[in-house]
Amino acid sequence: MPFSEQIRNLAKWKSAHRCCICHKPFVEVHHLKPQADGGDDTLDNAAPLCASCHDLYGGNPEKRKTIRQMRDDWWNLMAKRRNHITELPEIDESVEIAEDRLSDGGMHSKSIAIYHAVFPEEDFTSSAQHILALIQAAQKSHPNHPRYFFLDIEGHRTESGAFDNDTFELQRHFLLGFASRYLTGLNMPLIHIRNNKAQINTIPDLLEITADINQDSINDAIDKGCKEIWISDRDQLLRFD
């Protein structure tokens, strides 16, 4: 069965009647998982897509999880936009929605989508190493192409429902503070951002993580040939040129 009119209208409303990938208007609601593969007609399986993005990615099963993440991030962003509008004394340019022209659809062959899921057994160090390796591999296979990173986190919650220290630090300091400069877009549970500067394509070859920054650790890093040290809790980069 097709989606009900109620589901179609709700999916479009949550998306501000925009494509959840490229943000163009004039969308139709498509099944993330096709009915032929057992997909249902619920809102969870609905993706508002323009005709172009549907033709490019809709039939590719490998893109389903990425499309779902992009849809959820876009719906969350549009929810924040609706709340923002209600608080404004008058409408201004801050509520305008721009098409994502640089990404040309976010997952077009000119752009690279990178995905990583943090499993319950992973700690901060292993996750950070995996993520840097993925960025390195993307730069090597598709040099200088725009990179869009998507992060999922399984578990890693405290009793109150907040992220534990490892996954909070991974998002706040490693991804947002450090790795985002090597990306064009960053999508993670804490925040969805677009890099307002051109991504850097000179990716570090090696990542070493240390708990304490002092003169001895700095001297040790220099002896190993390290040219940069990122101090996460200060959002500060030290360069040794």
C-alpha positions in Angstrom: 0.0 0.0 0.0 1.2 3.6 -0.5 1.6 6.0 2.3 -1.6 7.5 3.7 -2.2 11.2 3.0 -1.7 11.9 6.7 1.8 10.2 6.7 2.8 12.0 3.5 1.7 15.4 4.8 3.4 14.9 8.2 6.7 13.8 6.5 6.6 16.9 4.2 5.7 19.2 7.1 8.6 17.8 9.3 10.9 18.5 6.3 9.6 22.0 5.6 8.5 20.6 2.2 12.2 20.2 1.3 14.3 17.3 0.2 16.1 15.8 3.2 19.3 15.4 1.2 19.7 18.5 -1.0 17.1 20.7 0.6 15.3 21.5 -2.7 11.6 22.1 -2.7 8.9 20.0 -4.5 9.3 16.7 -2.8 7.5 13.4 -2.8 7.5 10.9 0.1 9.3 7.7 -0.8 9.9 4.4 1.1 13.3 4.1 2.7 12.9 0.4 2.5 10.8 -0.5 -0.5 7.6 -2.4 -0.1 9.0 -5.2 -2.3 11.6 -5.7 0.4 9.1 -5.7 3.3 9.1 -2.0 3.9 6.0 -0.6 5.7 3.9 2.5 5.3 4.9 4.2 8.6 6.4 7.6 9.2 9.7 5.9 10.2 10.0 4.4 6.7 9.2 7.7 5.0 11.8 9.9 3.3 10.9 13.3 1.6 13.1 13.4 -1.5 13.2 15.5 -4.6 13.0 13.6 -7.9 16.7 14.0 -8.6 17.9 12.6 -5.2 15.3 9.8 -5.4 16.7 8.8 -8.9 20.3 9.0 -7.7 20.0 7.2 -4.3 16.5 5.8 -3.7 17.2 2.5 -5.4 20.6 1.9 -3.7 20.2 -0.3 -0.5 23.6 0.7 0.7 22.4 4.3 1.0 19.3 3.6 3.2 21.0 4.0 6.5 22.7 7.3 5.4 19.5 8.7 4.0 17.7 7.8 7.3 20.4 9.7 9.3 20.2 12.7 6.9 16.4 12.7 7.1 16.5 12.6 11.0 19.1 15.3 11.1 17.1 17.5 8.7 13.9 16.9 10.6 15.6 17.9 13.9 17.0 21.0 12.3 13.6 22.0 10.9 12.0 21.5 14.3 14.6 23.9 15.8 13.8 26.3 12.9 10.0 26.2 13.7 10.7 26.9 17.4 13.0 29.8 16.3 10.2 31.3 14.1 7.7 31.3 16.9 10.2 33.3 19.1 10.9 36.0 16.5 9.1 39.4 16.7 9.2 39.4 12.9 10.4 37.1 10.2 14.0 37.7 9.0 16.6 36.1 6.8 17.6 33.6 9.5 14.6 31.4 8.7 15.4 31.1 5.0 16.3 27.6 3.7 19.2 27.4 1.2 19.7 24.5 -1.2 22.8 22.4 -0.5 24.5 23.3 -3.8 28.0 22.4 -2.7 27.1 18.9 -1.9 25.2 18.4 -5.1 22.8 16.1 -3.3 25.0 15.3 -0.3 25.9 11.8 -1.6 26.6 12.5 -5.3 29.8 11.0 -6.7 31.4 14.4 -6.3 31.0 14.1 -2.6 31.9 11.4 -0.1 29.7 10.2 2.7 31.6 8.7 5.7 29.7 6.7 8.3 30.9 5.3 11.7 28.9 3.6 14.4 30.4 3.6 17.9 29.6 0.2 19.5 29.2 -0.3 23.2 32.6 -1.9 23.6 34.5 1.0 21.9 36.3 3.6 24.0 37.3 7.2 23.0 40.8 6.2 21.7 39.7 3.4 19.4 36.7 5.4 18.1 39.0 8.4 17.3 41.5 6.2 15.6 38.8 4.5 13.5 37.3 7.9 12.5 40.7 9.4 11.4 41.4 6.2 9.4 38.1 6.6 7.6 38.8 10.3 6.7 42.3 9.3 5.5 40.9 6.5 3.3 38.3 8.9 1.9 41.0 11.5 1.0 43.1 8.7 -0.6 40.3 7.2 -2.7 38.6 10.5 -3.6 41.2 13.3 -3.2 39.8 16.6 -2.2 36.2 15.7 -2.7 33.8 17.2 -0.1 33.4 14.8 2.8 30.3 14.4 4.9 30.6 12.5 8.2 27.7 10.7 9.9 28.1 9.3 13.4 25.9 6.8 15.2 26.3 5.8 18.9 25.0 2.6 20.3 24.8 2.5 24.1 27.3 4.8 26.0 24.5 6.4 28.1 24.5 7.2 31.8 21.5 6.4 34.0 20.2 9.9 33.4 20.3 9.3 29.6 23.2 11.6 28.9 26.2 10.5 26.8 29.1 9.0 28.8 32.4 10.8 29.1 34.0 9.0 26.1 31.2 9.7 23.6 30.7 13.3 24.8 34.4 14.0 24.4 34.4 12.2 21.0 31.7 14.5 19.7 32.5 17.8 21.5 36.3 17.8 21.4 37.5 15.3 18.8 34.9 15.6 16.0 33.6 19.2 16.5 36.8 20.7 17.8 39.4 18.9 15.8 38.2 16.6 12.9 35.5 19.0 11.6 38.2 21.0 9.7 38.9 18.0 7.5 35.2 17.7 6.6 32.6 19.7 4.7 29.7 18.5 6.9 29.4 16.8 10.3 26.3 15.0 11.5 26.2 13.4 15.0 23.7 13.1 17.8 24.9 16.2 19.6 24.8 18.6 16.6 24.6 18.9 12.8 27.0 21.4 11.3 28.2 22.6 7.9 31.9 23.7 7.8 31.9 27.5 7.0 35.4 27.2 5.7 36.9 25.0 2.9 37.7 21.6 4.3 41.4 20.9 4.9 42.7 18.0 2.7 46.1 17.5 4.4 45.1 14.8 6.8 47.4 13.9 9.7 49.2 10.6 9.1 49.2 9.6 12.8 47.0 10.3 15.8 48.5 9.9 19.3 46.3 10.6 22.3 47.8 11.6 25.7 46.0 12.5 28.9 48.4 15.2 30.1 50.0 18.1 28.2 53.2 19.3 29.8 56.7 20.1 28.7 57.8 16.5 28.8 54.9 15.3 26.6 55.4 18.2 24.2 59.1 17.5 23.9 58.3 13.8 23.3 55.9 14.7 20.5 58.4 16.9 18.8 61.0 14.2 19.0 58.6 11.9 17.2 58.2 14.4 14.4 54.8 15.7 15.5 54.0 19.1 13.9 50.7 19.8 15.7 49.2 19.2 19.1 45.5 19.7 19.6 44.6 20.6 23.2 41.0 19.4 23.4 39.8 21.0 26.6 41.0 24.4 25.4 40.1 24.1 21.7 43.6 25.2 21.0 46.1 24.0 18.3 49.8 24.2 18.8 51.9 24.2 15.6 55.7 23.5 15.4 56.8 24.9 12.1 
